[in-house]
Amino acid sequence: MLALVSNKSWAREIVCMDRIVGSNMAYRAEAIATRILESAAVHIEFKNDVRACAGLKSAIVIRVSEETPATEHPGSLAYAMAYEQVHIVVFYDRVLENFPLAGVPSVLGHVLAHEIGHIVQGVERHSATGVMKEKWDHRDYEDMQREPLRFTAEDLLLIRQGLKYRASTSPHPPR
């Protein structure tokens, strides 16, 4: 969905996500993800119930796993079905297990922004730095606690191209 509006957003995307236990952390994570994506001119509207997307053909749907089997995408915090351009799975239990509670909203917000980035780009590529880096290291985690990681110039170009494609294939008119 491509929308040219006065706040310079390129697009408005609806994201429906499973409810997370401890929703205060989820709301903080959503705010961080929204801020990161706004820097790429993508406005995100979160709905905290996947059923809210049932009738929306172009919405992004996030399933939250709280009991992830060790064999499912080992070492990953989430994955997106980038070419399908709809579904994301977040391994919330892994985020909780691997990060101090105070850092969870920031890490989760970056995970959401990263995976939504894959969906709107429509590709499974990664950058050498920033939000779309394949594996964040200790320094990246420290940096994201101070301020959000950024999209690279190439990420931004791919996001714009992906949004144009999403708008052209969407069954709904642009908003």
Buried (B, 14 or more C-beta within 10 A) or exposed (E): BBBEEEEEBBBBBBBBBBEBEEEEBBBBBBEBBBBBBBBBBBBBEBBBEBEBBEEBEBBBBBBBBEEBEEEEBEEBBBBBBBEEBBBBBBBBBBBBEEBEEEBBBBBBBBBBBBBBBBBBBBBEEBBEBBBBBEEBEEEBBEBBEEEBBBBBEBBBEBBBBBBEBBBEEBEEEBB
